[in-house]
Amino acid sequence: MSDHTKLNKTVSVIGLGSMGSGIAHTFLDAGCQVSVWNRSREKIDSLVSSGASACNGPEDAIKANTHVVVCLTDYSAWKKIIEEHDLQGHFEGTCIIQLTTGTIEEVQWHSSFIEEHGGRVADGAVMCYPRDLGTDAGSLLMAGPPNVLQECDPLLRVLAPTWTNLGEDIKKPTILSRALMVDVGLSLIGTVNGVAIAREGGISLDAFLQHTNNVGAILPAEKARLIEAIRNGDTEKTQASINSWGEGQKAVHSVAKSLGTNLVLQNAVQTVFEEAEQMGLGKQDLSALFNVFTPAQ
Ligand SMILES: NC(=O)c1ccc[n+]([C@@H]2O[C@H](COP(=O)([O-])OP(=O)(O)OC[C@H]3O[C@@H](n4cnc5c(N)ncnc54)[C@H](OP(=O)(O)O)[C@@H]3O)[C@@H](O)[C@H]2O)c1
């Protein structure tokens, strides 16, 4: 471990679900002194057996250390904890590293609330599984005032050695993480839908796996091409137009219908292509679908 990560060795963690306990274990493995609190006691006990100190309430976790990582299901859980434990008077001088997934409005509310009560906030989104924390695969998107991010840096590096600083705008990790969730999430949902269609049609999962890997090999280059076309406003040139992609998707719809698989995803995709056609984008490149998703001026 670098000297940098040893600069701040004490931290509290509130919320010990899959991610919160992964965070606490990663800090412990890195030699930090970790105080923990969770609503259900058994998760505290499990961390204590790994070397953490137990807190009797969230107020004790806040008192125990200047830096407090919060990682709960959602912001309503955090709001409930603040209300039930009357925490608003406890944030003076505390730096909350908020890693709970929320909405833009919740993230903004939280930052103002903590600052009004004398605390500081670094807000972030975890972009990896708990098992990846503390390794090069650990991924954290963070935002907050520069001085706050700087003071949190030694702790953030323990979780994700190359954490990303998105600047001062507190809502940026929420926006980027959700945008990436659409990208990766829809692709994986598509994989599951594709497996259902293949299996219903008597195709072996091994054949599907082999061919999805072959077909998917184009994805990194294709994504980069789409992004460049959108960046340059150059969506006219194409190897396969929106019309041609739309016909392909109609064929998927037809095959799925014949096999009797659920058409919910095909119907949604068809709507996207119908809107593109109505906007006169049919002859353009797939990158021109950007216009379907961008808010109307
Ligand atoms: N798991 C992942 O791979 C992953 C990846 C990226 C981001 N995240 C984000 O990390 C956050 C935590 O996810 P997770 O996977 O750790 O969830 P989880 O395993 O379901 O844990 C949820 C945590 O929230 C607590 N909680 C929920 N409602 C509460 C309430 N009303 N009062 C007090 N505590 C409450 C739970 O306490 P109890 O133990 O008492 O129920 C538990 O500590 C989420 O925002 C998630 O989006 C997770």
The ligand as an SDF file (V2000), in Angstrom:
LIG
                    3D

 48 52  0  0  0  0  0  0  0  0999 V2000
  -24.3450   -4.7390   -4.3330 N   0  0  0  0  0  0  0  0  0  0  0  0
  -23.7780   -4.2250   -5.4170 C   0  0  0  0  0  0  0  0  0  0  0  0
  -23.1540   -4.9300   -6.2350 O   0  0  0  0  0  0  0  0  0  0  0  0
  -23.8630   -2.7330   -5.6900 C   0  0  0  0  0  0  0  0  0  0  0  0
  -23.1270   -2.2020   -6.7790 C   0  0  0  0  0  0  0  0  0  0  0  0
  -23.1550   -0.8330   -7.0120 C   0  0  0  0  0  0  0  0  0  0  0  0
  -23.9050   -0.0020   -6.1890 C   0  0  0  0  0  0  0  0  0  0  0  0
  -24.6210   -0.5380   -5.1550 N   0  0  0  0  0  0  0  0  0  0  0  0
  -25.4120    0.3920   -4.3200 C   0  0  0  0  0  0  0  0  0  0  0  0
  -25.0250    0.2710   -2.9590 O   0  0  0  0  0  0  0  0  0  0  0  0
  -26.1490    0.5460   -2.1350 C   0  0  0  0  0  0  0  0  0  0  0  0
  -26.3030   -0.6060   -1.1440 C   0  0  0  0  0  0  0  0  0  0  0  0
  -26.5570   -1.7860   -1.9020 O   0  0  0  0  0  0  0  0  0  0  0  0
  -26.4050   -3.2420   -1.2540 P   0  0  0  0  0  0  0  0  0  0  0  0
  -26.2090   -4.1790   -2.3800 O   0  0  0  0  0  0  0  0  0  0  0  0
  -25.4330   -3.2100   -0.1470 O   0  0  0  0  0  0  0  0  0  0  0  0
  -27.8820   -3.4350   -0.6650 O   0  0  0  0  0  0  0  0  0  0  0  0
  -28.3500   -4.4620    0.4390 P   0  0  0  0  0  0  0  0  0  0  0  0
  -27.4280   -5.6260    0.5210 O   0  0  0  0  0  0  0  0  0  0  0  0
  -29.7840   -4.7190    0.1920 O   0  0  0  0  0  0  0  0  0  0  0  0
  -28.1920   -3.6390    1.8050 O   0  0  0  0  0  0  0  0  0  0  0  0
  -29.0540   -2.5770    2.1000 C   0  0  0  0  0  0  0  0  0  0  0  0
  -28.5850   -1.8830    3.3530 C   0  0  0  0  0  0  0  0  0  0  0  0
  -29.5060   -0.8030    3.6320 O   0  0  0  0  0  0  0  0  0  0  0  0
  -30.0090   -0.9800    4.9670 C   0  0  0  0  0  0  0  0  0  0  0  0
  -31.3580   -0.4560    5.0580 N   0  0  0  0  0  0  0  0  0  0  0  0
  -32.3650   -0.5670    4.1500 C   0  0  0  0  0  0  0  0  0  0  0  0
  -33.4740    0.0690    4.5880 N   0  0  0  0  0  0  0  0  0  0  0  0
  -33.1510    0.5850    5.7920 C   0  0  0  0  0  0  0  0  0  0  0  0
  -33.8660    1.3600    6.7460 C   0  0  0  0  0  0  0  0  0  0  0  0
  -35.1180    1.7390    6.5390 N   0  0  0  0  0  0  0  0  0  0  0  0
  -33.2270    1.7210    7.8760 N   0  0  0  0  0  0  0  0  0  0  0  0
  -31.9600    1.3360    8.1100 C   0  0  0  0  0  0  0  0  0  0  0  0
  -31.1960    0.6250    7.2300 N   0  0  0  0  0  0  0  0  0  0  0  0
  -31.8080    0.2500    6.1010 C   0  0  0  0  0  0  0  0  0  0  0  0
  -29.9580   -2.4710    5.2210 C   0  0  0  0  0  0  0  0  0  0  0  0
  -30.0070   -2.7280    6.5950 O   0  0  0  0  0  0  0  0  0  0  0  0
  -30.4410   -4.1840    7.1410 P   0  0  0  0  0  0  0  0  0  0  0  0
  -29.2090   -5.0470    7.0300 O   0  0  0  0  0  0  0  0  0  0  0  0
  -30.8620   -3.9240    8.5330 O   0  0  0  0  0  0  0  0  0  0  0  0
  -31.5650   -4.6560    6.2550 O   0  0  0  0  0  0  0  0  0  0  0  0
  -28.5770   -2.7890    4.5970 C   0  0  0  0  0  0  0  0  0  0  0  0
  -27.5350   -2.3690    5.4300 O   0  0  0  0  0  0  0  0  0  0  0  0
  -27.3680    0.7030   -3.0390 C   0  0  0  0  0  0  0  0  0  0  0  0
  -27.6610    2.0660   -3.1960 O   0  0  0  0  0  0  0  0  0  0  0  0
  -26.9050    0.0770   -4.3440 C   0  0  0  0  0  0  0  0  0  0  0  0
  -27.5290    0.6710   -5.4680 O   0  0  0  0  0  0  0  0  0  0  0  0
  -24.6100   -1.8730   -4.8790 C   0  0  0  0  0  0  0  0  0  0  0  0
  1  2  1  0
  2  3  2  0
  2  4  1  0
  4  5  1  0
  4 48  2  0
  5  6  2  0
  6  7  1  0
  7  8  2  0
  8  9  1  0
  8 48  1  0
  9 10  1  0
  9 46  1  0
 10 11  1  0
 11 12  1  0
 11 44  1  0
 12 13  1  0
 13 14  1  0
 14 15  2  0
 14 16  1  0
 14 17  1  0
 17 18  1  0
 18 19  2  0
 18 20  1  0
 18 21  1  0
 21 22  1  0
 22 23  1  0
 23 24  1  0
 23 42  1  0
 24 25  1  0
 25 26  1  0
 25 36  1  0
 26 27  1  0
 26 35  1  0
 27 28  2  0
 28 29  1  0
 29 30  1  0
 29 35  2  0
 30 31  1  0
 30 32  2  0
 32 33  1  0
 33 34  2  0
 34 35  1  0
 36 37  1  0
 36 42  1  0
 37 38  1  0
 38 39  2  0
 38 40  1  0
 38 41  1  0
 42 43  1  0
 44 45  1  0
 44 46  1  0
 46 47  1  0
M  CHG  2   8   1  16  -1
M  END
$$$$
